[in-house]
Amino acid sequence: MVPLPKRKLSKGRRDRRRAHDALGVPALGECSNCHQPVLPHRVCPHCGFYKGRQVLEIKAEKPATK
């Protein structure tokens, strides 16, 4: 048999244990080229620069026509 708890955990005790499980806001840096917010250690999705040099070529968006 597997061990089982002797008493039911109260909702307050359960929720206090989970108090540190919430997700936080990601830390954003600033792109050195276009000054847009960007995640650290990632290529800028707006201009394609990383550490001061261009590593991706970003194509301009075409306006949608009907």
C-alpha positions in Angstrom: 0.0 0.0 0.0 1.1 3.5 -0.6 1.2 6.1 2.2 -1.8 8.4 2.5 -2.2 11.7 4.4 -3.8 11.3 7.8 -5.7 14.6 7.7 -7.1 16.8 5.0 -5.0 19.8 4.2 -7.0 23.0 4.6 -7.4 25.3 1.6 -5.4 28.0 3.3 -2.4 25.7 3.9 -2.6 24.4 0.4 -2.8 27.9 -1.1 0.1 29.1 1.0 2.3 26.4 -0.4 1.4 27.4 -3.9 2.0 31.1 -3.3 5.4 31.1 -5.2 4.1 29.2 -8.3 2.7 32.3 -10.1 4.4 33.4 -13.3 6.2 36.7 -13.2 6.5 39.5 -15.8 9.4 38.7 -18.2 12.4 41.0 -17.9 12.7 43.1 -21.1 15.7 44.8 -22.4 16.1 47.4 -25.1 17.3 46.7 -28.6 20.5 48.7 -29.3 19.4 49.4 -32.9 15.7 50.2 -32.9 15.2 50.7 -29.1 12.1 48.4 -29.0 11.6 46.1 -26.0 13.1 42.7 -26.6 13.7 39.6 -24.5 17.3 39.2 -23.4 19.6 36.9 -25.4 17.2 36.9 -28.4 17.3 38.4 -31.8 15.1 41.6 -32.1 11.9 40.6 -33.9 11.5 44.2 -35.2 14.8 44.8 -36.9 16.7 41.5 -36.8 19.7 42.8 -34.9 21.6 40.9 -32.1 24.6 42.3 -30.2 25.0 45.3 -32.6 25.0 43.3 -35.8 22.2 42.2 -38.2 21.6 38.4 -38.1 18.1 38.3 -39.6 16.6 40.1 -42.6 13.1 41.3 -41.7 10.8 41.7 -44.6 8.4 44.6 -44.7 4.7 43.8 -44.2 2.5 44.2 -47.2 -0.9 46.0 -46.6 -3.8 43.8 -47.0 -6.0 44.6 -50.0 -9.5 43.3 -50.7 
